[in-house]
Amino acid sequence: MSNKLKFEKYLIHKKDKIKISSKEIKKGDIFLALQGTNFHGNKFIKSSIKKGAKYCITDNKNHIKNTNIICVDNIKNYLIELAKRKRKLYKGKVIGITGSAGKTTLKETLAYFLKKNHTISFSKKSYNNELGVIISILNLNLKSLFSIFEIGTNNFGEIKYLTSIVKPSEIFITNIQSTHLENFRLKSNIAKEKSDIFKSKYNHSRKTLYINTNNKSEKIVLNLAMKENNLKIININKNQKKYFIKDIINKNNYYQIIFSINKKLTVINTKMIINFRLINLLFCYAFFDQNKLNINTIEKRQKYLKPVDGRGLSHNITINKKKIKIIDESYNANPDTMEQSIIYFNNIKKSNLKKILILGDMNELGEDSNNLHINLLKKVNEYNFKFVILCGELLRRSIKKLPKSHGFRYLHNKNNIMNFLKSHVHNHDIILIKCSNSTEINKFANYLLGKGNYN
């Protein structure tokens, strides 16, 4: 048997072996030598082998002679064919999650509840583009009962392409919001693009669609779904009266949430009402009920569920020997999630608590980007925070178009922001950071949380 055939057999029958970063390589792993932002992965083949990589995949025909190194003409095309082969072998239930926002959080939430009693596979990080989906399939445990994939898009045609590879039978569409408008222009186009995940001409395996309809664009998805044959639609909108939040009761120092799950009531307690997290729980309850799983698992384990890194996870750090709490939502942002986060932050009620809001630009909003940032600042002005710190070219331009500054603090880079915080924070201040990925504020959040102590 050739080295290449041995590699393919190894990859298909093993799980979680592929790595794209040489820093993550452990014994038995497979390193993909891909072109990175700064370096080509070929530079790290030798070090990966020294760290224990069983195989390295490269397209460099001049590589050193080594049985650990597999050379192919086109890495991506080669991996796609292997992913299709492995997907055909998988007999478990495949779950596909798409939507404008919240894909990773819902995936992690559902995985958290499922893995308590079942062997599962799920994509790591936010692996929802072409390469991420392919790697997730190749890292799949063929013995798992459930597998969960994120399927993302930022342009037309990507959902149907990725769906044709993943072939999910259970499908979640989290929401339709104002994301990637630079390419899609209209939310209705986003709705149509996301709907390709359940269309039979792209996905013969689809059986059940879980959706929450709260706006016109989400109703477009529902109408398209209703035209499909043999597609079961589970709408968790309260008007459907099958899966919904029946009541929220304020108990002074906590809230009691009463869910109605297929005419049965289940109750959880929470200190803070965060709408999208409650919706995620409702999605999970609906999935467990539809698949005849024990919904008590959710009730018992939800209090131990932590937010995902960059999507609401809290950190305790010190700045100038002052103890500060950071709520990190720096992974991504659009006008809808910005508003949700600001309302949530405003509703945090604790005595002697001072709140600092740090906002960065929202990317990929297209021709209406300036107006959307101006509207955001107008909404922020409705609330009373200790400081509102802004950073990013879009926000800088937006401040100038407001009738007055509203007391916003515009700071040009992460160093300016850090210096400002050192001079102005006090013990037990709380900071919420919200922005799109790859912005200056996103870099600041990574810098701030990378050390945790700034004295």
Summary of the structure (lengths in Angstrom):
residues: 455
radius of gyration: 23.4
end to end distance: 60.0
largest distance: 73.7
contacts: 1494
relative contact order: 0.08
helix: 40%
strand: 21%
